[in-house]
Amino acid sequence: MKAEIAIIGGTGIYDTEIISNNQTVDLETPYGKTSDSLTVGEFNGKKIVFLPRHGKKHSVPPHKINFRANIWALKEIGVKRIIAPCAVGSLRENMEPGHIAIPDQFIDRTKDRESTFYDKGTVAHISTADPFCPELRDLAISAGKKLDYGIHEKATQVCIEGPRFSTRAESNMFRNWGADTINMTLFPECVLARESQICYVAIATITDYDNLGGTAVSHHEVLKTLEKNVEKTSSIIQNIIPQINDDRDCLCANALDGAI
């Protein structure tokens, strides 16, 4: 069973109705179990695999996600491109709940995550100067504009350990650092994809203001906003997939050249 395009579903996206001819696949990995079974099928004539990042019942908290197993499994079945929806908080007043951001940079503030495949025997120093696939980013931005969504073409996204939300002091610090959005799952997912020479784009649904205006973040608020906007994410994905070419002209495919 092979697939070249993966969708990693985030909070609020635990399955996908766009895939037809579904088959469930469970893969053993050198890093343990994936977050859940993989669903392999088709959309618009392309082989697609779906993996819920937190499990289908949202049973895996962000700091316990087995990112290495997830990415290894996707690589094993032939994935070359990953579309990764996620929920994020906003650190900027102009980036409103309900808007979509397409991150171009990240800041890692996690503490205890396995973040490389190259920690035994072989050492790899990949470049993450531009950590997201430019081709997929362009497709996502174009789709958002075409659908007339509130789309932010660039965002520096800070990834925290979780599962707690930030203190006001932390939110202010991240804002002063130049971060625009915040979540708990971007890292090391995007870096492991780069090590695997897989193209990766994050589609970030802004669900709340992260301690802006004196209002504290709540999980209820996050889910409420996601429910209202999940169709936006789905529509962007459905617009991206038909435009993906078989050939890749980006640097993602050769990320290990000169790194080992």
C-alpha positions as CSV (number, residue, x, y, z in Angstrom):
1,M,0.0,0.0,0.0
2,K,1.6,3.3,-1.2
3,A,0.7,6.9,-1.0
4,E,2.6,10.0,-2.0
5,I,0.6,12.7,-0.2
6,A,-0.1,12.7,3.5
7,I,-2.6,14.8,5.6
8,I,-1.7,14.9,9.3
9,G,-4.9,16.0,11.1
10,G,-4.6,18.2,14.1
11,T,-7.0,19.2,16.9
12,G,-10.5,19.0,15.6
13,I,-9.5,17.0,12.5
14,Y,-9.6,13.3,13.4
15,D,-10.8,11.8,10.1
16,T,-11.3,13.0,6.6
17,E,-14.3,12.5,4.3
18,I,-12.5,13.5,1.1
19,I,-10.6,10.2,0.8
20,S,-12.4,7.4,-1.1
21,N,-11.6,3.7,-1.4
22,N,-10.2,3.7,2.2
23,Q,-8.0,1.1,3.7
24,T,-6.7,1.0,7.2
25,V,-3.0,0.4,7.6
26,D,-1.0,-0.3,10.8
27,L,2.8,-0.1,10.5
28,E,5.4,-1.2,12.9
29,T,8.2,1.3,13.2
30,P,11.7,1.3,14.9
31,Y,10.3,4.1,17.1
32,G,7.2,2.4,18.4
33,K,3.5,3.0,17.5
34,T,2.1,5.8,15.4
35,S,-0.6,8.1,16.9
36,D,-3.2,5.9,15.3
37,S,-3.8,3.7,12.3
38,L,-3.1,5.2,8.8
39,T,-6.0,5.6,6.4
40,V,-5.0,5.2,2.8
41,G,-7.2,6.0,-0.1
42,E,-7.7,8.3,-3.1
43,F,-8.7,11.9,-3.8
44,N,-8.8,13.4,-7.3
45,G,-6.8,10.5,-8.7
46,K,-4.0,10.8,-6.2
47,K,-3.0,8.3,-3.5
48,I,-3.5,10.0,-0.1
49,V,-2.8,8.8,3.5
50,F,-4.4,10.4,6.6
51,L,-3.0,10.2,10.1
52,P,-4.6,11.9,13.1
53,R,-1.8,13.5,15.1
54,H,-3.5,13.2,18.4
55,G,-5.3,9.9,17.6
56,K,-8.9,9.5,16.4
57,K,-10.2,10.1,19.9
58,H,-7.7,12.9,20.8
59,S,-6.1,10.6,23.3
60,V,-2.5,11.7,22.7
61,P,-1.4,15.0,24.3
62,P,1.1,17.1,22.3
63,H,4.1,16.3,24.4
64,K,3.5,12.6,24.1
65,I,3.0,12.4,20.3
66,N,5.5,9.9,18.8
67,F,6.6,12.2,16.0
68,R,9.4,9.9,14.8
69,A,7.1,6.9,14.5
70,N,4.5,9.1,12.6
71,I,7.0,10.5,10.1
72,W,8.9,7.2,9.7
73,A,5.6,5.4,8.8
74,L,4.6,8.0,6.3
75,K,8.0,7.8,4.6
76,E,7.8,4.0,4.6
77,I,4.6,4.0,2.5
78,G,6.1,6.4,0.0
79,V,5.0,9.9,1.1
80,K,6.8,12.8,-0.5
81,R,4.5,15.6,0.6
82,I,2.8,16.4,3.9
83,I,-0.1,18.8,4.4
84,A,-0.4,19.5,8.1
85,P,-3.4,21.3,9.5
86,C,-3.0,22.6,13.0
87,A,-4.7,24.9,15.6
88,V,-2.7,28.0,16.7
89,G,-3.1,31.0,19.0
90,S,-2.5,34.5,17.7
91,L,0.1,36.8,19.2
92,R,-0.9,39.7,16.9
93,E,-4.2,41.7,16.9
94,N,-4.4,41.7,13.1
95,M,-4.3,37.9,13.0
96,E,-7.8,37.2,14.1
97,P,-9.5,34.0,15.2
98,G,-10.9,32.3,12.1
99,H,-8.0,33.5,9.9
100,I,-5.6,31.0,8.3
101,A,-1.8,31.4,8.6
102,I,0.8,29.7,6.5
103,P,3.9,29.7,8.6
104,D,7.3,30.3,7.0
105,Q,9.4,30.2,10.2
106,F,9.3,28.6,13.6
107,I,10.9,29.0,17.1
108,D,11.3,25.8,19.1
109,R,10.5,26.1,22.8
110,T,9.9,22.5,23.5
111,K,11.9,20.7,26.2
112,D,11.8,16.9,26.0
113,R,11.1,15.7,22.4
114,E,13.0,13.3,20.2
115,S,13.7,15.6,17.3
116,T,16.1,13.7,14.9
117,F,16.4,10.3,13.3
118,Y,20.2,10.7,13.4
119,D,21.1,10.2,17.0
120,K,22.9,6.9,16.8
121,G,25.9,6.1,14.6
122,T,25.3,8.7,11.9
123,V,25.0,12.4,12.5
124,A,23.1,14.7,10.2
125,H,23.1,18.5,10.2
126,I,20.2,19.5,7.9
127,S,19.4,23.1,7.1
128,T,16.2,24.5,8.5
129,A,16.9,28.1,7.4
130,D,13.6,27.9,5.5
131,P,11.9,25.0,7.2
132,F,8.7,24.7,5.1
133,C,8.4,23.6,1.4
134,P,8.1,26.7,-0.8
135,E,6.1,24.9,-3.4
136,L,3.5,23.7,-1.0
137,R,3.4,27.1,0.8
138,D,2.7,28.8,-2.6
139,L,-0.1,26.3,-3.3
140,A,-1.7,26.8,0.2
141,I,-1.5,30.6,-0.1
142,S,-3.0,30.6,-3.6
143,A,-5.8,28.4,-2.4
144,G,-6.6,30.6,0.6
145,K,-6.7,33.7,-1.6
146,K,-8.9,31.9,-4.2
147,L,-11.4,30.9,-1.5
148,D,-11.3,34.5,-0.2
149,Y,-10.3,33.4,3.3
150,G,-8.4,35.7,5.7
151,I,-5.0,34.3,4.8
152,H,-1.7,35.4,6.3
153,E,1.1,34.5,3.9
154,K,3.9,34.5,6.5
155,A,4.0,33.7,10.2
156,T,6.7,32.9,12.7
157,Q,5.2,30.2,14.8
158,V,6.6,29.3,18.2
159,C,6.1,25.8,19.4
160,I,5.8,25.2,23.1
161,E,6.0,21.9,25.1
162,G,2.4,21.9,26.3
163,P,0.0,20.6,27.3
164,R,-0.6,23.8,29.3
165,F,-1.1,27.1,27.6
166,S,1.4,30.0,28.1
167,T,1.5,32.4,31.0
168,R,1.0,36.1,30.1
169,A,4.7,36.7,30.6
170,E,5.6,34.0,28.2
171,S,3.1,35.2,25.6
172,N,4.6,38.7,25.9
173,M,8.1,37.3,25.5
174,F,7.2,35.4,22.4
175,R,5.6,38.5,20.9
176,N,8.7,40.5,21.6
177,W,10.8,37.9,20.0
178,G,8.8,38.4,16.8
179,A,6.6,35.3,16.9
180,D,3.1,35.7,15.4
181,T,1.4,32.4,16.3
182,I,1.8,29.7,18.8
183,N,1.0,26.0,19.1
184,M,2.3,22.7,20.6
185,T,2.9,20.3,17.7
186,L,4.8,22.0,14.8
187,F,8.2,20.9,16.2
188,P,9.7,18.4,15.7
189,E,7.2,17.2,13.1
190,C,8.4,19.6,10.4
191,V,12.1,19.0,11.1
192,L,11.6,15.2,11.0
193,A,9.9,15.6,7.6
194,R,12.8,17.6,6.3
195,E,15.3,14.9,7.6
196,S,13.1,12.4,5.7
197,Q,13.3,14.6,2.5
198,I,9.5,15.1,2.6
199,C,8.0,18.4,1.6
200,Y,5.9,19.9,4.5
201,V,3.5,22.7,4.8
202,A,1.4,23.7,7.9
203,I,-2.1,25.2,7.5
204,A,-2.7,27.0,10.8
205,T,-6.2,27.8,11.8
206,I,-6.1,30.7,14.3
207,T,-8.4,29.8,17.1
208,D,-7.8,32.4,19.8
209,Y,-5.8,35.4,20.9
210,D,-3.0,34.1,23.1
211,N,-3.4,36.2,26.3
212,L,-4.1,39.3,24.2
213,G,-6.4,41.9,25.7
214,G,-6.5,40.3,29.1
215,T,-8.5,37.2,28.1
216,A,-7.0,33.9,29.0
217,V,-7.0,31.0,26.5
218,S,-9.4,28.1,27.0
219,H,-9.5,24.7,25.3
220,H,-13.3,25.2,24.9
221,E,-12.7,28.4,23.0
222,V,-10.2,26.6,20.7
223,L,-12.6,23.8,19.9
224,K,-15.5,26.2,19.3
225,T,-13.5,28.2,16.8
226,L,-12.2,25.1,15.1
227,E,-15.7,23.7,14.6
228,K,-16.7,26.9,12.8
229,N,-13.7,26.9,10.5
230,V,-12.8,23.3,9.8
231,E,-14.4,23.5,6.4
232,K,-11.9,26.2,5.5
233,T,-9.0,23.9,6.1
234,S,-10.7,21.1,4.2
235,S,-11.4,23.4,1.2
236,I,-7.7,24.6,1.1
237,I,-6.5,21.0,1.2
238,Q,-8.9,20.0,-1.6
239,N,-7.6,22.9,-3.7
240,I,-4.0,22.1,-3.1
241,I,-4.0,18.3,-3.9
242,P,-5.0,18.5,-7.6
243,Q,-2.3,21.1,-8.3
244,I,0.6,18.9,-6.9
245,N,2.9,17.7,-9.6
246,D,4.7,14.5,-9.5
247,D,8.1,16.2,-9.9
248,R,9.6,18.3,-7.1
249,D,11.8,21.4,-7.9
250,C,12.2,22.4,-4.2
251,L,15.2,21.7,-2.0
252,C,13.2,19.4,0.3
253,A,13.9,16.3,-1.9
254,N,17.7,16.7,-1.4
255,A,17.7,17.9,2.2
256,L,20.4,15.4,3.2
257,D,22.8,16.4,0.5
258,G,25.9,17.6,2.3
259,A,24.2,17.1,5.7
260,I,25.9,13.8,6.6
